[in-house]
Amino acid sequence: MLSDDDVHASRPKPGLMRVLYEHSSVRFLLIGGASAALDTGVLYLLHGVLGVLLPVATLLAVVVAFLFNFTLNRIWSFGSESPMGRQFGRYLLLAVGNWGLNVALVTGLTALGLHYVAAKIITLAIASTANYIGYRVWVFK
């Protein structure tokens, strides 16, 4: 049986922990950072190490990060308990637009002379802002 101390110790502390638990934008940014690292790491592995064509490597990296991102945002960022099917459909529609944006921007920025990893980071910043708004008002509402 848990003592009162055990119960109180498991609750979020005021301050930073409270921000993490109460604000979807902070949780979204943390998940986004983890997703960006995963996405960029897969891109580097596929293109930089294995030599996969850049547009293909970019698309595959986004797909891997997609599943990770959907799951954690649904559960932790937005705490959604709504049926997953409709949310996944909306998330997928938003993702298709993002995949196109990712491939076009990374390829285009690379063609302009940016290193593909720098192009990917710039693309992630642009897409992340649009995604939060879309998740908040449409996908996980």
C-alpha positions as CSV (number, residue, x, y, z in Angstrom):
1,M,0.0,0.0,0.0
2,L,1.3,3.5,-0.8
3,S,1.9,5.9,1.9
4,D,0.9,9.6,1.7
5,D,4.6,10.5,0.9
6,D,4.6,8.0,-2.1
7,V,1.3,9.5,-3.5
8,H,2.6,13.1,-3.1
9,A,6.0,12.2,-4.6
10,S,4.3,10.9,-7.8
11,R,2.5,14.1,-8.5
12,P,4.1,16.7,-10.8
13,K,6.0,19.4,-9.0
14,P,5.2,23.1,-9.4
15,G,7.3,25.0,-11.8
16,L,8.8,23.3,-14.8
17,M,7.1,20.0,-14.3
18,R,3.7,21.7,-14.1
19,V,4.4,23.5,-17.4
20,L,5.3,20.1,-19.0
21,Y,2.1,18.5,-17.8
22,E,-0.2,21.4,-18.4
23,H,0.8,23.0,-21.7
24,S,0.4,21.0,-24.9
25,S,2.7,23.4,-26.8
26,V,5.6,22.4,-24.5
27,R,4.9,18.7,-24.8
28,F,4.5,19.2,-28.6
29,L,7.9,20.9,-28.8
30,L,9.6,18.1,-26.8
31,I,8.0,15.4,-29.0
32,G,8.8,17.5,-32.1
33,G,12.4,17.7,-31.0
34,A,12.6,13.9,-30.6
35,S,10.8,13.4,-33.9
36,A,13.2,15.9,-35.6
37,A,16.2,14.0,-34.2
38,L,14.8,10.7,-35.4
39,D,13.8,12.1,-38.8
40,T,17.2,13.8,-39.3
41,G,19.1,10.7,-38.1
42,V,17.3,8.4,-40.4
43,L,17.8,10.9,-43.3
44,Y,21.6,10.9,-42.5
45,L,21.7,7.2,-42.3
46,L,19.8,6.6,-45.5
47,H,21.4,9.3,-47.6
48,G,24.7,10.1,-46.0
49,V,25.8,6.6,-45.1
50,L,23.8,4.3,-47.4
51,G,23.7,6.6,-50.4
52,V,19.9,6.5,-50.9
53,L,18.7,9.2,-53.3
54,L,17.9,12.4,-51.3
55,P,14.1,12.6,-52.2
56,V,13.6,9.0,-51.3
57,A,15.7,9.2,-48.1
58,T,13.8,12.3,-47.0
59,L,10.4,10.7,-47.6
60,L,11.4,7.5,-45.7
61,A,12.8,9.5,-42.8
62,V,9.5,11.5,-42.5
63,V,7.4,8.3,-42.5
64,V,9.4,6.8,-39.6
65,A,9.1,10.0,-37.6
66,F,5.3,10.2,-38.5
67,L,4.3,7.1,-36.6
68,F,6.4,8.1,-33.6
69,N,5.0,11.6,-33.6
70,F,1.3,10.7,-34.0
71,T,1.4,8.2,-31.1
72,L,3.1,10.5,-28.6
73,N,1.2,13.7,-29.6
74,R,-2.1,11.9,-29.4
75,I,-1.4,10.4,-26.0
76,W,0.9,13.0,-24.3
77,S,0.6,16.4,-26.0
78,F,-3.1,16.5,-26.5
79,G,-4.3,13.7,-24.2
80,S,-6.9,12.7,-26.7
81,E,-9.3,9.9,-25.9
82,S,-11.4,10.3,-29.0
83,P,-11.6,7.5,-31.5
84,M,-8.3,7.1,-33.2
85,G,-9.6,6.3,-36.7
86,R,-10.8,9.8,-37.5
87,Q,-7.8,11.4,-35.9
88,F,-5.4,9.1,-37.8
89,G,-7.2,10.0,-41.0
90,R,-6.9,13.7,-40.4
91,Y,-3.3,13.3,-39.2
92,L,-2.6,11.4,-42.4
93,L,-4.0,14.1,-44.6
94,L,-1.9,16.7,-42.8
95,A,1.1,14.4,-43.1
96,V,0.7,14.0,-46.8
97,G,0.9,17.8,-47.2
98,N,3.9,17.8,-44.9
99,W,5.7,15.0,-46.8
100,G,5.3,16.9,-50.0
101,L,6.5,20.1,-48.3
102,N,9.5,18.2,-46.9
103,V,10.6,16.7,-50.2
104,A,10.1,19.9,-52.1
105,L,11.8,22.2,-49.5
106,V,14.8,19.9,-48.7
107,T,15.4,19.2,-52.4
108,G,14.9,22.8,-53.4
109,L,17.1,24.2,-50.6
110,T,19.8,21.7,-51.4
111,A,19.6,22.7,-55.0
112,L,20.2,26.3,-53.9
113,G,23.4,25.2,-52.2
114,L,22.4,24.4,-48.6
115,H,23.7,21.1,-47.1
116,Y,20.9,18.6,-47.0
117,V,20.9,18.5,-43.1
118,A,20.6,22.3,-42.9
119,A,17.8,22.2,-45.4
120,K,16.1,19.5,-43.4
121,I,16.3,21.6,-40.2
122,I,14.9,24.7,-41.8
123,T,12.1,22.6,-43.3
124,L,11.3,21.1,-39.9
125,A,11.0,24.6,-38.3
126,I,8.5,25.7,-40.9
127,A,6.4,22.5,-40.9
128,S,6.4,22.3,-37.0
129,T,4.6,25.6,-36.7
130,A,1.9,24.6,-39.2
131,N,1.5,21.2,-37.6
132,Y,0.9,22.5,-34.0
133,I,-1.9,24.7,-35.3
134,G,-3.4,21.8,-37.3
135,Y,-3.2,19.3,-34.5
136,R,-4.7,21.7,-32.0
137,V,-7.6,22.9,-34.0
138,W,-8.4,20.0,-36.3
139,V,-6.7,16.6,-35.6
140,F,-6.8,16.2,-31.8
141,K,-9.6,18.7,-30.9
